[in-house]
Every structure is written in C-alpha cells, then in structure tokens.
Amino acid sequence: MTESIQKRVQEALNEIRPQIQADGGDVELVSIEKQTVKVRLTGHCAGCPMAAMTLKNGVEALIKQRVPEIQKVESVK
C-alpha cells in the first residue's frame, strides 16, 4: 500500500474517532494488507455487542467512502 492510502485511512479513522470515543471506545489502525484494513477496537468497544455494527456501518463505510481502493475492514484483537 502506498503512503497516500495509509494517510487517507488514518484521516478517515480520525474523522470517526470522536463518535467512538463518545461511547467510551476507540479505534486504532493495525495494518493495511492488500485491500483490507485491519483495526483494533479498544475501550468499551472491545466487548460491546454493537461493535460489529459500529465496525461495518461506521468504520468500514467511512473508510470505503474516503479510500475506494479498500475493499474490507476487519477487527483484530
């Protein structure tokens, strides 16, 4: 992945981070492998039953909108 893609992914995460932090959680970029972004949900998000929905409808949707080269976002521990 180019530095540009990593920078745009990080900017997307920074954009959504305040909403996640408002619920006591956070999200951090772990890696970008091919067209898949791997993130770690921390804080309250780590054990929250809504974490999967936050990941898909929030984090993944925003990253794919901002960085069309990305096909998938996965949560890792």
PDB file of N, CA, C and O in Angstrom:
ATOM      1  N   MET A   1       0.837  -1.177   0.000  1.00  0.00           N
ATOM      2  CA  MET A   1       0.000   0.000   0.000  1.00  0.00           C
ATOM      3  C   MET A   1       0.886   1.245   0.000  1.00  0.00           C
ATOM      4  O   MET A   1       1.964   1.280   0.594  1.00  0.00           O
ATOM      5  N   THR A   2       0.400   2.221  -0.665  1.00  0.00           N
ATOM      6  CA  THR A   2       1.162   3.456  -0.721  1.00  0.00           C
ATOM      7  C   THR A   2       0.945   4.268   0.548  1.00  0.00           C
ATOM      8  O   THR A   2      -0.020   4.065   1.285  1.00  0.00           O
ATOM      9  N   GLU A   3       1.854   5.176   0.776  1.00  0.00           N
ATOM     10  CA  GLU A   3       1.743   6.045   1.940  1.00  0.00           C
ATOM     11  C   GLU A   3       0.456   6.865   1.866  1.00  0.00           C
ATOM     12  O   GLU A   3      -0.157   7.163   2.891  1.00  0.00           O
ATOM     13  N   SER A   4       0.055   7.226   0.655  1.00  0.00           N
ATOM     14  CA  SER A   4      -1.159   8.010   0.458  1.00  0.00           C
ATOM     15  C   SER A   4      -2.398   7.259   0.967  1.00  0.00           C
ATOM     16  O   SER A   4      -3.262   7.848   1.616  1.00  0.00           O
ATOM     17  N   ILE A   5      -2.476   5.969   0.669  1.00  0.00           N
ATOM     18  CA  ILE A   5      -3.619   5.177   1.131  1.00  0.00           C
ATOM     19  C   ILE A   5      -3.615   5.099   2.649  1.00  0.00           C
ATOM     20  O   ILE A   5      -4.655   5.271   3.286  1.00  0.00           O
ATOM     21  N   GLN A   6      -2.456   4.843   3.226  1.00  0.00           N
ATOM     22  CA  GLN A   6      -2.379   4.767   4.680  1.00  0.00           C
ATOM     23  C   GLN A   6      -2.772   6.103   5.308  1.00  0.00           C
ATOM     24  O   GLN A   6      -3.472   6.129   6.321  1.00  0.00           O
ATOM     25  N   LYS A   7      -2.332   7.195   4.721  1.00  0.00           N
ATOM     26  CA  LYS A   7      -2.669   8.516   5.251  1.00  0.00           C
ATOM     27  C   LYS A   7      -4.172   8.758   5.160  1.00  0.00           C
ATOM     28  O   LYS A   7      -4.765   9.273   6.107  1.00  0.00           O
ATOM     29  N   ARG A   8      -4.801   8.397   4.042  1.00  0.00           N
ATOM     30  CA  ARG A   8      -6.237   8.620   3.882  1.00  0.00           C
ATOM     31  C   ARG A   8      -7.043   7.728   4.830  1.00  0.00           C
ATOM     32  O   ARG A   8      -8.072   8.154   5.355  1.00  0.00           O
ATOM     33  N   VAL A   9      -6.581   6.496   5.051  1.00  0.00           N
ATOM     34  CA  VAL A   9      -7.257   5.609   6.007  1.00  0.00           C
ATOM     35  C   VAL A   9      -7.163   6.208   7.411  1.00  0.00           C
ATOM     36  O   VAL A   9      -8.147   6.227   8.150  1.00  0.00           O
ATOM     37  N   GLN A  10      -5.983   6.693   7.769  1.00  0.00           N
ATOM     38  CA  GLN A  10      -5.803   7.290   9.101  1.00  0.00           C
ATOM     39  C   GLN A  10      -6.680   8.526   9.257  1.00  0.00           C
ATOM     40  O   GLN A  10      -7.245   8.752  10.326  1.00  0.00           O
ATOM     41  N   GLU A  11      -6.799   9.327   8.199  1.00  0.00           N
ATOM     42  CA  GLU A  11      -7.657  10.520   8.260  1.00  0.00           C
ATOM     43  C   GLU A  11      -9.123  10.117   8.458  1.00  0.00           C
ATOM     44  O   GLU A  11      -9.849  10.777   9.202  1.00  0.00           O
ATOM     45  N   ALA A  12      -9.562   9.041   7.798  1.00  0.00           N
ATOM     46  CA  ALA A  12     -10.939   8.560   7.970  1.00  0.00           C
ATOM     47  C   ALA A  12     -11.153   8.091   9.409  1.00  0.00           C
ATOM     48  O   ALA A  12     -12.190   8.372  10.010  1.00  0.00           O
ATOM     49  N   LEU A  13     -10.174   7.380   9.954  1.00  0.00           N
ATOM     50  CA  LEU A  13     -10.286   6.930  11.347  1.00  0.00           C
ATOM     51  C   LEU A  13     -10.348   8.128  12.290  1.00  0.00           C
ATOM     52  O   LEU A  13     -11.114   8.125  13.253  1.00  0.00           O
ATOM     53  N   ASN A  14      -9.543   9.148  12.015  1.00  0.00           N
ATOM     54  CA  ASN A  14      -9.551  10.342  12.854  1.00  0.00           C
ATOM     55  C   ASN A  14     -10.897  11.056  12.780  1.00  0.00           C
ATOM     56  O   ASN A  14     -11.328  11.693  13.741  1.00  0.00           O
ATOM     57  N   GLU A  15     -11.551  10.943  11.632  1.00  0.00           N
ATOM     58  CA  GLU A  15     -12.858  11.579  11.456  1.00  0.00           C
ATOM     59  C   GLU A  15     -13.947  10.888  12.277  1.00  0.00           C
ATOM     60  O   GLU A  15     -14.823  11.553  12.830  1.00  0.00           O
ATOM     61  N   ILE A  16     -13.894   9.567  12.356  1.00  0.00           N
ATOM     62  CA  ILE A  16     -14.935   8.825  13.077  1.00  0.00           C
ATOM     63  C   ILE A  16     -14.589   8.618  14.550  1.00  0.00           C
ATOM     64  O   ILE A  16     -15.468   8.311  15.356  1.00  0.00           O
ATOM     65  N   ARG A  17     -13.334   8.782  14.901  1.00  0.00           N
ATOM     66  CA  ARG A  17     -12.872   8.525  16.271  1.00  0.00           C
ATOM     67  C   ARG A  17     -13.672   9.280  17.338  1.00  0.00           C
ATOM     68  O   ARG A  17     -13.999   8.671  18.356  1.00  0.00           O
ATOM     69  N   PRO A  18     -14.009  10.570  17.174  1.00  0.00           N
ATOM     70  CA  PRO A  18     -14.755  11.262  18.239  1.00  0.00           C
ATOM     71  C   PRO A  18     -16.092  10.600  18.573  1.00  0.00           C
ATOM     72  O   PRO A  18     -16.492  10.583  19.737  1.00  0.00           O
ATOM     73  N   GLN A  19     -16.782  10.063  17.585  1.00  0.00           N
ATOM     74  CA  GLN A  19     -18.054   9.387  17.859  1.00  0.00           C
ATOM     75  C   GLN A  19     -17.832   8.112  18.660  1.00  0.00           C
ATOM     76  O   GLN A  19     -18.605   7.797  19.564  1.00  0.00           O
ATOM     77  N   ILE A  20     -16.781   7.382  18.327  1.00  0.00           N
ATOM     78  CA  ILE A  20     -16.475   6.143  19.049  1.00  0.00           C
ATOM     79  C   ILE A  20     -16.020   6.471  20.471  1.00  0.00           C
ATOM     80  O   ILE A  20     -16.398   5.789  21.423  1.00  0.00           O
ATOM     81  N   GLN A  21     -15.209   7.514  20.606  1.00  0.00           N
ATOM     82  CA  GLN A  21     -14.725   7.912  21.930  1.00  0.00           C
ATOM     83  C   GLN A  21     -15.865   8.420  22.811  1.00  0.00           C
ATOM     84  O   GLN A  21     -15.813   8.281  24.033  1.00  0.00           O
ATOM     85  N   ALA A  22     -16.881   9.001  22.204  1.00  0.00           N
ATOM     86  CA  ALA A  22     -18.027   9.488  22.975  1.00  0.00           C
ATOM     87  C   ALA A  22     -18.740   8.345  23.694  1.00  0.00           C
ATOM     88  O   ALA A  22     -19.402   8.562  24.709  1.00  0.00           O
ATOM     89  N   ASP A  23     -18.605   7.129  23.166  1.00  0.00           N
ATOM     90  CA  ASP A  23     -19.201   5.950  23.798  1.00  0.00           C
ATOM     91  C   ASP A  23     -18.184   5.180  24.632  1.00  0.00           C
ATOM     92  O   ASP A  23     -18.454   4.056  25.056  1.00  0.00           O
ATOM     93  N   GLY A  24     -17.025   5.771  24.870  1.00  0.00           N
ATOM     94  CA  GLY A  24     -16.024   5.144  25.739  1.00  0.00           C
ATOM     95  C   GLY A  24     -15.093   4.180  25.039  1.00  0.00           C
ATOM     96  O   GLY A  24     -14.398   3.407  25.698  1.00  0.00           O
ATOM     97  N   GLY A  25     -15.064   4.209  23.725  1.00  0.00           N
ATOM     98  CA  GLY A  25     -14.181   3.307  22.988  1.00  0.00           C
ATOM     99  C   GLY A  25     -13.170   4.074  22.168  1.00  0.00           C
ATOM    100  O   GLY A  25     -13.027   5.289  22.300  1.00  0.00           O
ATOM    101  N   ASP A  26     -12.470   3.343  21.320  1.00  0.00           N
ATOM    102  CA  ASP A  26     -11.520   3.949  20.398  1.00  0.00           C
ATOM    103  C   ASP A  26     -11.233   2.945  19.292  1.00  0.00           C
ATOM    104  O   ASP A  26     -11.589   1.771  19.393  1.00  0.00           O
ATOM    105  N   VAL A  27     -10.591   3.417  18.247  1.00  0.00           N
ATOM    106  CA  VAL A  27     -10.220   2.554  17.125  1.00  0.00           C
ATOM    107  C   VAL A  27      -8.800   2.917  16.720  1.00  0.00           C
ATOM    108  O   VAL A  27      -8.445   4.093  16.648  1.00  0.00           O
ATOM    109  N   GLU A  28      -7.990   1.893  16.457  1.00  0.00           N
ATOM    110  CA  GLU A  28      -6.622   2.152  16.022  1.00  0.00           C
ATOM    111  C   GLU A  28      -6.308   1.316  14.784  1.00  0.00           C
ATOM    112  O   GLU A  28      -6.776   0.186  14.644  1.00  0.00           O
ATOM    113  N   LEU A  29      -5.519   1.885  13.905  1.00  0.00           N
ATOM    114  CA  LEU A  29      -5.087   1.203  12.692  1.00  0.00           C
ATOM    115  C   LEU A  29      -3.998   0.211  13.053  1.00  0.00           C
ATOM    116  O   LEU A  29      -2.993   0.581  13.660  1.00  0.00           O
ATOM    117  N   VAL A  30      -4.193  -1.059  12.678  1.00  0.00           N
ATOM    118  CA  VAL A  30      -3.190  -2.088  12.930  1.00  0.00           C
ATOM    119  C   VAL A  30      -2.334  -2.281  11.680  1.00  0.00           C
ATOM    120  O   VAL A  30      -1.107  -2.225  11.750  1.00  0.00           O
ATOM    121  N   SER A  31      -2.983  -2.510  10.539  1.00  0.00           N
ATOM    122  CA  SER A  31      -2.240  -2.703   9.299  1.00  0.00           C
ATOM    123  C   SER A  31      -3.167  -2.561   8.104  1.00  0.00           C
ATOM    124  O   SER A  31      -4.392  -2.550   8.226  1.00  0.00           O
ATOM    125  N   ILE A  32      -2.534  -2.452   6.946  1.00  0.00           N
ATOM    126  CA  ILE A  32      -3.253  -2.473   5.676  1.00  0.00           C
ATOM    127  C   ILE A  32      -2.578  -3.543   4.844  1.00  0.00           C
ATOM    128  O   ILE A  32      -1.395  -3.442   4.521  1.00  0.00           O
ATOM    129  N   GLU A  33      -3.347  -4.576   4.498  1.00  0.00           N
ATOM    130  CA  GLU A  33      -2.817  -5.700   3.721  1.00  0.00           C
ATOM    131  C   GLU A  33      -3.635  -5.829   2.451  1.00  0.00           C
ATOM    132  O   GLU A  33      -4.817  -6.171   2.486  1.00  0.00           O
ATOM    133  N   LYS A  34      -2.990  -5.552   1.333  1.00  0.00           N
ATOM    134  CA  LYS A  34      -3.666  -5.519   0.031  1.00  0.00           C
ATOM    135  C   LYS A  34      -4.812  -4.512   0.120  1.00  0.00           C
ATOM    136  O   LYS A  34      -4.560  -3.321   0.308  1.00  0.00           O
ATOM    137  N   GLN A  35      -6.044  -4.951  -0.006  1.00  0.00           N
ATOM    138  CA  GLN A  35      -7.181  -4.027   0.033  1.00  0.00           C
ATOM    139  C   GLN A  35      -7.996  -4.180   1.312  1.00  0.00           C
ATOM    140  O   GLN A  35      -9.172  -3.819   1.355  1.00  0.00           O
ATOM    141  N   THR A  36      -7.361  -4.719   2.355  1.00  0.00           N
ATOM    142  CA  THR A  36      -8.027  -4.936   3.639  1.00  0.00           C
ATOM    143  C   THR A  36      -7.351  -4.113   4.728  1.00  0.00           C
ATOM    144  O   THR A  36      -6.133  -4.161   4.905  1.00  0.00           O
ATOM    145  N   VAL A  37      -8.167  -3.361   5.447  1.00  0.00           N
ATOM    146  CA  VAL A  37      -7.669  -2.588   6.588  1.00  0.00           C
ATOM    147  C   VAL A  37      -7.964  -3.394   7.847  1.00  0.00           C
ATOM    148  O   VAL A  37      -9.074  -3.894   8.025  1.00  0.00           O
ATOM    149  N   LYS A  38      -6.973  -3.518   8.710  1.00  0.00           N
ATOM    150  CA  LYS A  38      -7.156  -4.203   9.988  1.00  0.00           C
ATOM    151  C   LYS A  38      -7.082  -3.159  11.091  1.00  0.00           C
ATOM    152  O   LYS A  38      -6.111  -2.411  11.204  1.00  0.00           O
ATOM    153  N   VAL A  39      -8.139  -3.128  11.906  1.00  0.00           N
ATOM    154  CA  VAL A  39      -8.219  -2.168  13.006  1.00  0.00           C
ATOM    155  C   VAL A  39      -8.453  -2.913  14.313  1.00  0.00           C
ATOM    156  O   VAL A  39      -8.874  -4.070  14.328  1.00  0.00           O
ATOM    157  N   ARG A  40      -8.170  -2.219  15.401  1.00  0.00           N
ATOM    158  CA  ARG A  40      -8.439  -2.771  16.727  1.00  0.00           C
ATOM    159  C   ARG A  40      -9.400  -1.820  17.432  1.00  0.00           C
ATOM    160  O   ARG A  40      -9.126  -0.629  17.573  1.00  0.00           O
ATOM    161  N   LEU A  41     -10.530  -2.367  17.871  1.00  0.00           N
ATOM    162  CA  LEU A  41     -11.472  -1.597  18.677  1.00  0.00           C
ATOM    163  C   LEU A  41     -11.069  -1.779  20.134  1.00  0.00           C
ATOM    164  O   LEU A  41     -10.865  -2.902  20.595  1.00  0.00           O
ATOM    165  N   THR A  42     -10.957  -0.669  20.853  1.00  0.00           N
ATOM    166  CA  THR A  42     -10.496  -0.728  22.239  1.00  0.00           C
ATOM    167  C   THR A  42     -11.504  -0.048  23.160  1.00  0.00           C
ATOM    168  O   THR A  42     -12.512   0.494  22.706  1.00  0.00           O
ATOM    169  N   GLY A  43     -11.217  -0.084  24.449  1.00  0.00           N
ATOM    170  CA  GLY A  43     -12.102   0.522  25.433  1.00  0.00           C
ATOM    171  C   GLY A  43     -13.421  -0.219  25.492  1.00  0.00           C
ATOM    172  O   GLY A  43     -13.443  -1.447  25.410  1.00  0.00           O
ATOM    173  N   HIS A  44     -14.515   0.501  25.634  1.00  0.00           N
ATOM    174  CA  HIS A  44     -15.831  -0.136  25.723  1.00  0.00           C
ATOM    175  C   HIS A  44     -16.187  -0.892  24.457  1.00  0.00           C
ATOM    176  O   HIS A  44     -16.986  -1.827  24.496  1.00  0.00           O
ATOM    177  N   CYS A  45     -15.596  -0.494  23.323  1.00  0.00           N
ATOM    178  CA  CYS A  45     -15.902  -1.174  22.052  1.00  0.00           C
ATOM    179  C   CYS A  45     -15.409  -2.619  22.041  1.00  0.00           C
ATOM    180  O   CYS A  45     -15.978  -3.465  21.350  1.00  0.00           O
ATOM    181  N   ALA A  46     -14.367  -2.900  22.793  1.00  0.00           N
ATOM    182  CA  ALA A  46     -13.759  -4.228  22.763  1.00  0.00           C
ATOM    183  C   ALA A  46     -14.738  -5.333  23.133  1.00  0.00           C
ATOM    184  O   ALA A  46     -14.662  -6.427  22.574  1.00  0.00           O
ATOM    185  N   GLY A  47     -15.651  -5.075  24.057  1.00  0.00           N
ATOM    186  CA  GLY A  47     -16.577  -6.128  24.466  1.00  0.00           C
ATOM    187  C   GLY A  47     -18.030  -5.803  24.165  1.00  0.00           C
ATOM    188  O   GLY A  47     -18.936  -6.517  24.596  1.00  0.00           O
ATOM    189  N   CYS A  48     -18.247  -4.745  23.441  1.00  0.00           N
ATOM    190  CA  CYS A  48     -19.618  -4.278  23.195  1.00  0.00           C
ATOM    191  C   CYS A  48     -20.328  -5.142  22.153  1.00  0.00           C
ATOM    192  O   CYS A  48     -19.742  -5.471  21.122  1.00  0.00           O
ATOM    193  N   PRO A  49     -21.580  -5.510  22.412  1.00  0.00           N
ATOM    194  CA  PRO A  49     -22.332  -6.290  21.433  1.00  0.00           C
ATOM    195  C   PRO A  49     -22.600  -5.516  20.139  1.00  0.00           C
ATOM    196  O   PRO A  49     -22.891  -6.121  19.108  1.00  0.00           O
ATOM    197  N   MET A  50     -22.506  -4.205  20.184  1.00  0.00           N
ATOM    198  CA  MET A  50     -22.740  -3.384  18.990  1.00  0.00           C
ATOM    199  C   MET A  50     -21.462  -3.147  18.193  1.00  0.00           C
ATOM    200  O   MET A  50     -21.498  -2.462  17.170  1.00  0.00           O
ATOM    201  N   ALA A  51     -20.340  -3.694  18.635  1.00  0.00           N
ATOM    202  CA  ALA A  51     -19.057  -3.433  17.986  1.00  0.00           C
ATOM    203  C   ALA A  51     -19.056  -3.855  16.519  1.00  0.00           C
ATOM    204  O   ALA A  51     -18.484  -3.157  15.682  1.00  0.00           O
ATOM    205  N   ALA A  52     -19.678  -4.972  16.196  1.00  0.00           N
ATOM    206  CA  ALA A  52     -19.705  -5.430  14.804  1.00  0.00           C
ATOM    207  C   ALA A  52     -20.455  -4.437  13.924  1.00  0.00           C
ATOM    208  O   ALA A  52     -20.054  -4.173  12.790  1.00  0.00           O
ATOM    209  N   MET A  53     -21.541  -3.892  14.453  1.00  0.00           N
ATOM    210  CA  MET A  53     -22.304  -2.913  13.686  1.00  0.00           C
ATOM    211  C   MET A  53     -21.513  -1.609  13.542  1.00  0.00           C
ATOM    212  O   MET A  53     -21.515  -0.999  12.473  1.00  0.00           O
ATOM    213  N   THR A  54     -20.847  -1.187  14.600  1.00  0.00           N
ATOM    214  CA  THR A  54     -20.002   0.004  14.536  1.00  0.00           C
ATOM    215  C   THR A  54     -18.914  -0.185  13.489  1.00  0.00           C
ATOM    216  O   THR A  54     -18.622   0.726  12.714  1.00  0.00           O
ATOM    217  N   LEU A  55     -18.320  -1.368  13.471  1.00  0.00           N
ATOM    218  CA  LEU A  55     -17.251  -1.647  12.520  1.00  0.00           C
ATOM    219  C   LEU A  55     -17.765  -1.579  11.084  1.00  0.00           C
ATOM    220  O   LEU A  55     -17.160  -0.913  10.243  1.00  0.00           O
ATOM    221  N   LYS A  56     -18.862  -2.253  10.796  1.00  0.00           N
ATOM    222  CA  LYS A  56     -19.395  -2.308   9.427  1.00  0.00           C
ATOM    223  C   LYS A  56     -20.033  -0.998   8.991  1.00  0.00           C
ATOM    224  O   LYS A  56     -19.675  -0.441   7.953  1.00  0.00           O
ATOM    225  N   ASN A  57     -20.983  -0.506   9.787  1.00  0.00           N
ATOM    226  CA  ASN A  57     -21.778   0.654   9.377  1.00  0.00           C
ATOM    227  C   ASN A  57     -21.080   1.986   9.626  1.00  0.00           C
ATOM    228  O   ASN A  57     -21.448   3.000   9.033  1.00  0.00           O
ATOM    229  N   GLY A  58     -20.091   1.988  10.488  1.00  0.00           N
ATOM    230  CA  GLY A  58     -19.379   3.230  10.785  1.00  0.00           C
ATOM    231  C   GLY A  58     -18.000   3.255  10.178  1.00  0.00           C
ATOM    232  O   GLY A  58     -17.745   3.975   9.213  1.00  0.00           O
ATOM    233  N   VAL A  59     -17.110   2.464  10.748  1.00  0.00           N
ATOM    234  CA  VAL A  59     -15.702   2.489  10.360  1.00  0.00           C
ATOM    235  C   VAL A  59     -15.517   2.048   8.910  1.00  0.00           C
ATOM    236  O   VAL A  59     -14.925   2.776   8.114  1.00  0.00           O
ATOM    237  N   GLU A  60     -16.016   0.867   8.563  1.00  0.00           N
ATOM    238  CA  GLU A  60     -15.815   0.353   7.206  1.00  0.00           C
ATOM    239  C   GLU A  60     -16.483   1.250   6.165  1.00  0.00           C
ATOM    240  O   GLU A  60     -15.889   1.539   5.126  1.00  0.00           O
ATOM    241  N   ALA A  61     -17.698   1.689   6.431  1.00  0.00           N
ATOM    242  CA  ALA A  61     -18.413   2.527   5.460  1.00  0.00           C
ATOM    243  C   ALA A  61     -17.645   3.814   5.191  1.00  0.00           C
ATOM    244  O   ALA A  61     -17.524   4.225   4.037  1.00  0.00           O
ATOM    245  N   LEU A  62     -17.128   4.455   6.227  1.00  0.00           N
ATOM    246  CA  LEU A  62     -16.409   5.706   6.048  1.00  0.00           C
ATOM    247  C   LEU A  62     -15.079   5.479   5.324  1.00  0.00           C
ATOM    248  O   LEU A  62     -14.732   6.233   4.415  1.00  0.00           O
ATOM    249  N   ILE A  63     -14.340   4.449   5.721  1.00  0.00           N
ATOM    250  CA  ILE A  63     -13.060   4.182   5.061  1.00  0.00           C
ATOM    251  C   ILE A  63     -13.280   3.886   3.580  1.00  0.00           C
ATOM    252  O   ILE A  63     -12.551   4.410   2.738  1.00  0.00           O
ATOM    253  N   LYS A  64     -14.259   3.064   3.248  1.00  0.00           N
ATOM    254  CA  LYS A  64     -14.513   2.728   1.844  1.00  0.00           C
ATOM    255  C   LYS A  64     -14.972   3.956   1.058  1.00  0.00           C
ATOM    256  O   LYS A  64     -14.687   4.069  -0.135  1.00  0.00           O
ATOM    257  N   GLN A  65     -15.668   4.859   1.704  1.00  0.00           N
ATOM    258  CA  GLN A  65     -16.098   6.089   1.039  1.00  0.00           C
ATOM    259  C   GLN A  65     -14.897   6.996   0.760  1.00  0.00           C
ATOM    260  O   GLN A  65     -14.783   7.569  -0.324  1.00  0.00           O
ATOM    261  N   ARG A  66     -14.015   7.119   1.732  1.00  0.00           N
ATOM    262  CA  ARG A  66     -12.862   8.017   1.613  1.00  0.00           C
ATOM    263  C   ARG A  66     -11.709   7.396   0.815  1.00  0.00           C
ATOM    264  O   ARG A  66     -10.942   8.105   0.163  1.00  0.00           O
ATOM    265  N   VAL A  67     -11.597   6.055   0.876  1.00  0.00           N
ATOM    266  CA  VAL A  67     -10.487   5.360   0.220  1.00  0.00           C
ATOM    267  C   VAL A  67     -11.071   4.205  -0.599  1.00  0.00           C
ATOM    268  O   VAL A  67     -11.091   3.066  -0.132  1.00  0.00           O
ATOM    269  N   PRO A  68     -11.544   4.490  -1.815  1.00  0.00           N
ATOM    270  CA  PRO A  68     -12.243   3.470  -2.611  1.00  0.00           C
ATOM    271  C   PRO A  68     -11.403   2.215  -2.926  1.00  0.00           C
ATOM    272  O   PRO A  68     -11.954   1.171  -3.273  1.00  0.00           O
ATOM    273  N   GLU A  69     -10.090   2.322  -2.805  1.00  0.00           N
ATOM    274  CA  GLU A  69      -9.240   1.156  -3.061  1.00  0.00           C
ATOM    275  C   GLU A  69      -9.434   0.069  -2.009  1.00  0.00           C
ATOM    276  O   GLU A  69      -9.132  -1.097  -2.263  1.00  0.00           O
ATOM    277  N   ILE A  70      -9.926   0.430  -0.850  1.00  0.00           N
ATOM    278  CA  ILE A  70     -10.119  -0.524   0.243  1.00  0.00           C
ATOM    279  C   ILE A  70     -11.427  -1.281   0.019  1.00  0.00           C
ATOM    280  O   ILE A  70     -12.470  -0.686  -0.253  1.00  0.00           O
ATOM    281  N   GLN A  71     -11.345  -2.606   0.141  1.00  0.00           N
ATOM    282  CA  GLN A  71     -12.492  -3.474  -0.077  1.00  0.00           C
ATOM    283  C   GLN A  71     -13.138  -3.955   1.217  1.00  0.00           C
ATOM    284  O   GLN A  71     -14.333  -4.247   1.247  1.00  0.00           O
ATOM    285  N   LYS A  72     -12.334  -4.039   2.301  1.00  0.00           N
ATOM    286  CA  LYS A  72     -12.846  -4.646   3.525  1.00  0.00           C
ATOM    287  C   LYS A  72     -12.110  -4.085   4.731  1.00  0.00           C
ATOM    288  O   LYS A  72     -10.938  -3.718   4.653  1.00  0.00           O
ATOM    289  N   VAL A  73     -12.832  -4.027   5.857  1.00  0.00           N
ATOM    290  CA  VAL A  73     -12.223  -3.641   7.125  1.00  0.00           C
ATOM    291  C   VAL A  73     -12.495  -4.761   8.118  1.00  0.00           C
ATOM    292  O   VAL A  73     -13.633  -5.201   8.279  1.00  0.00           O
ATOM    293  N   GLU A  74     -11.434  -5.219   8.786  1.00  0.00           N
ATOM    294  CA  GLU A  74     -11.555  -6.314   9.762  1.00  0.00           C
ATOM    295  C   GLU A  74     -11.081  -5.827  11.123  1.00  0.00           C
ATOM    296  O   GLU A  74     -10.175  -5.000  11.229  1.00  0.00           O
ATOM    297  N   SER A  75     -11.709  -6.356  12.152  1.00  0.00           N
ATOM    298  CA  SER A  75     -11.292  -6.088  13.514  1.00  0.00           C
ATOM    299  C   SER A  75     -10.364  -7.204  13.977  1.00  0.00           C
ATOM    300  O   SER A  75     -10.669  -8.382  13.796  1.00  0.00           O
ATOM    301  N   VAL A  76      -9.241  -6.841  14.570  1.00  0.00           N
ATOM    302  CA  VAL A  76      -8.315  -7.836  15.119  1.00  0.00           C
ATOM    303  C   VAL A  76      -8.154  -7.563  16.601  1.00  0.00           C
ATOM    304  O   VAL A  76      -8.415  -6.454  17.068  1.00  0.00           O
ATOM    305  N   LYS A  77      -7.725  -8.569  17.337  1.00  0.00           N
ATOM    306  CA  LYS A  77      -7.544  -8.415  18.781  1.00  0.00           C
ATOM    307  C   LYS A  77      -6.141  -7.935  19.091  1.00  0.00           C
ATOM    308  O   LYS A  77      -5.796  -7.746  20.258  1.00  0.00           O
TER     309      LYS A  77
END
